[in-house]
């Protein structure tokens, strides 16, 4: 009903890590440029930090795609709930070392090191992108620190990027933070970014005419705090609510009603 009412070819505001849905806002483009700086200048460790819903996981996926196109060997791992052995096994697996499920941690480390040496001799950059690094225990963080200290010469061409919530970044521990060479902050969107994203997403779904008036857009930005995930959620549900009422456009009242019904927090960056 939603797509038919608004003349959309697909749902433009679905929540998923589909890089085709990536919107190149200024804050996200700047973060990408800084991550590329880490790799291009052969720096070892960087941290991408931001509030909940600012797009850290999406940024890693977009960055990984760009790196692979340039010939880099890229590993992307969501550390949420991962243990130390699982981390090293996944590194070995994604580096195509073909580890068995019962390999010892020592043997897995050997596989990872061997692949890093091979890439070094072939002048292939190796990039580890580790999401949700603030959600793991000290044993996993010790392994990450060990990775960051492997052959620190520029010839190694190993770069590690961690993501963490800005309000939990200290949970990475003193050692990792001291080793970090660059912290990259993902900011919430300005109102023009929120409006630009909504218009861009609708155009990509086949809708050329606006579906929200100026007041609705301003209110949506205010209530979402400019946090991309909140913008996406509120826009999607506001379109659905307006379609259900057979409205020609989404107004501020509809946006407010959806917000109140969901009890969305006004300060998402603090969650």
Secondary structure, DSSP 4 states (H G I P E B T S, - for coil): -HHHHHT-SS-TT--S--GGG----HHHHHHHHHHHHHHHTT--EEEEEE-TTSSHHHHHHHHHHHHHHTT-EEEEEE-TT--HHHHHHHHHHHTT----TT--HHHHHHHHHHHHHHHHHTT--EEEEEETGGGS-HHHHHHHHHHHTS--SGGG-EEEEEEEETTTGGGG-HHHHHH--EEEEEPPPPHHHHHHHHHHHHHHTT--S--B-HHHHHHHHHHHTT-HHHHHHHHHHHHHHHHHTT-SSB-HHHHHHHHHHHT--S-GGG-
